[in-house]
Amino acid sequence: MLATLWPVADQSTATLLADMYQRRQTQGLSKAEAQRQAHLALMAQPAYTHPFYWAPFILMGNWK
């Protein structure tokens, strides 16, 4: 389960989740690694460098 610690922006969340699931499916990464790489990709985009867009997400439960 991916949870948030505060309200999130719709567009950045959609971008993050789409990237995370694509990496998981195409590269066979663990949930934690796919999330990590998606976070790094989101942070690299100039519009989403502020922690508001990428910091609220936490992976809970089975992270493998």
N, C-alpha and C positions, 0 to 999 in steps of 0.2 A: 504494500500500500504506500502510495506517495501522499504525504500530508503537507499542509502549509501551516506556518506559524502566524501568519497575518494575511489579510486580504491581498489578492494578487491581481496584476494587470492581465486582461484577457489575451491580448496579442502575444505578449512575451511568453505567457504560460503555454499557449497553443504551439508556439515555435519550439519551446523547450521540450514539451511532451512528444511532439511529432518527431523531433530529432532523436530523442531518447529511444522511442520505440523503433524507429528506423535502424538505429545503430544496433539495438538488441537483436532485431530480426535478421539484418543483413550480415552483421559481423559476429553474431553468436556470443556477444558479451554478456557478462553477468549484469543484473539490474543495477548494482552499485557502480560498476565501471561504465555502463551506458549512461547513467545519470551524471557521473563525473565528467565524461567527455562532452555531453550535451551542455552541462553548465559552462565548461570552458569555451565551447563554441558560442554560447549566448553572450558570455562576458566579452568576447572578442568583437562583438557587433557594437559600433559606436552608440547606437540608440539604447543599448541595454547594459552599459557598464556599471550603472549604479546598483548597489546591493539590493535595492527594493525589488528588482526584476528577477534576481537569481538566488538570493539568500534564503527565502522563506521555506524552501522545499526540504523535506526530510523523508528518507526512505525508512519505512517501518516494517517489521515482520521479517519474512524470508527475503533476504537481500541477494541471494545467489541467482 
